[in-house]
Amino acid sequence: MPASDQHRTTRRILVVDDIEDNCLVIEDHLRRQLKCEFREASSGNEALKILENWRPDCILMDIMMPEMDGIETTKHIKSIPDCHDIPVLIVTAKQEMDSFEDAFDAGAVDYIYKPLDRTTLVSRVKSALRSKEDLDRIKELNKELQQKKQELSSFSHTVSHDLKSPIVGAASLYDLFMYRIKNEYPQIIEDEGLKELTERIPQTFHKMLDFINTQLDYAEAGQVVGELESVSMGRIISSVIENFEYAEREGIACFSKLPEMPEARCDPIRMLKVWQNLIANSIKYRGSKNPVKIEFGGDENTGIVKFWIRDDGPGINKKHQDKVFETNARLNYDVEGYGFGLATVEKIIVAHGGKIWIDSEVTDGACFVFELPQESGINRV
């Protein structure tokens, strides 16, 4: 709702009827109970012309009109994006009851019988206006929520980014310090107690940087930064698997041969992060399974491509499956992590206009499935 309309007490009502006396009766009844600004239209085409420059809070629509009847006019009104939420009340004679189903299918929200009863007319118009006010407020709150969400994401990104510099600086100073110690005071390094402390300090730096990078990934995940490209998902997965060569070498993961995978329109850098986190999740939560077997799949339907990753680890209890994409969701505290991995994956998929879920039918492991549209509906910076 525009800021200028938020506190407007005068309600705008459009009355559409080819008989002027009917319009005058409606206005007379409503003016006694409501503070209204009225516009009149004697035809459907005239109503559509008025709506080009004026937005009512409610429309009272006669069914029987020449050229374009009330049902057809309502369909045209509902096809206008800015008018879609305006409540339309059909004004009809009882003998026209056969038109009700068509009227509601066209987008009308209520009806009023002719001859008009003042009490019924006023109460139903008031109800429609309250619904419109509630909907406008919900839309305004949702807009504010999205703005706050964006501000919070930007704040998180800025704070995380700014934290990296002093930590990297401190780590560099520590490296210089240790270089001096090893060259000038080697006896300190030989002390077992001090040696353990000096080894733990860089580990702490690395953990702090890892946490900040995880926060940055999550903050940026909801934005598709790069240009959408038609890319080979098989090629992306293959390049990510190369990063987990150590897992195969150490016998903690085994990757099945990639099947033929469909192409997808996506930001390839963001999609690399999706597969990186999904594979890391399978390895991290493999339990006692060594190696955990990880396999991939994909297929294509009209306008949609679907991909999945499946492992034969311990799986995820069904009662927890709706929580795994939440921020800070950690279902196993015996495993190191910050709980942002799958939340980041979901944000990236949603930013591409897609969705992700766990296949609850798979019981011998975990299977993550996501869909992407071939035509984009994406969130850009």
Buried (B, 14 or more C-beta within 10 A) or exposed (E): BEEEEEEEEEBBBBBBBBEEEBBBBBBEBBEEBBEBEBBBBBBBBBBBEBBEEEBBBBBBBBBBBEEBBBBBBBBBBBEEEEBEEBBBBBBBEEEBEEBBEBBBEBBBBBBBBBEBEBEEBBEBBBBBBEBBEEBBEEEBEEEEEEEEEEEEBEEBBEEBEEBBEEBBEEBEEBEEEBEEBEEEEEEEEEEEEEEEEBEEBEEEBEEBBEBBEBBBBBBBBBBBEEEBEEBBBBEBBBEBBEEBEEBBEEEBBBBEEBEEBBBBBBBBEBBBBBBBBBBBBBBBBBEEBEBBBBBBBBEBEEEBBBBBBBBBBBBBEEEEBEEBBEEEBBEEEEEEBBBBBBBBBBBBBBBBBBEBBBBEEBEEBBBBBBBBBBEBEBBEE
